[in-house]
Amino acid sequence: MKKFKFTIQGNTYEVEIQNMDDNFAEIEVNGSQYKVEIHREVKQPTKTPTLIRKTVEPSHETAEKKTHKPTEKVKAGAIKAPLPGTILQLKKKLGDEVKTGDLILIMEAMKMENNISANRNGKINAMNVNVGDSVLEGDVLVEIGSL
């Protein structure tokens, strides 16, 4: 199995672990066989690093906005985030009139820029995000009301 060289008080010993079972091991020391009892387990260092993440507390104002699930039905004029991402640019502002297909904002998701467009004609009644905000899938980004 494993071979080791030990030097004890100037004497060199070649040790080979041949078999281990629970807390007993069969070893060979300089050609002589021994069965030894192991009193404590030697911990091997882990090869996989442990990932440590900081916990992030959402701010009060963004926590209240993010209440919709992706499958939950909301008002007809609500535009939800299709994926988790970050808001890069706002092309329209609160109170602007939009037509179906007008570009409202650009968000980055999965290292790609995504255009978020109006899904109906109307007026922007609520702009729930700002540039730099992180959003989750299903968060309501914009609400469009009738003219």
Number of C-alpha atoms within 10 A of each C-alpha: 8 9 12 10 12 12 9 8 6 7 7 11 15 13 18 18 16 14 12 15 9 8 11 13 16 15 21 17 16 12 11 8 14 12 13 12 13 13 8 7 8 7 6 6 7 7 6 6 7 7 5 6 6 5 6 6 7 9 8 8 9 14 10 9 13 16 12 15 14 16 8 8 9 14 9 11 19 21 22 20 21 17 17 16 21 22 21 17 15 16 13 15 15 14 14 12 17 21 13 11 12 17 16 21 22 18 25 19 17 10 9 9 14 18 15 21 18 23 17 18 17 19 20 23 19 16 18 16 19 14 13 13 13 16 23 17 16 19 22 24 21 24 21 25 19 11 10
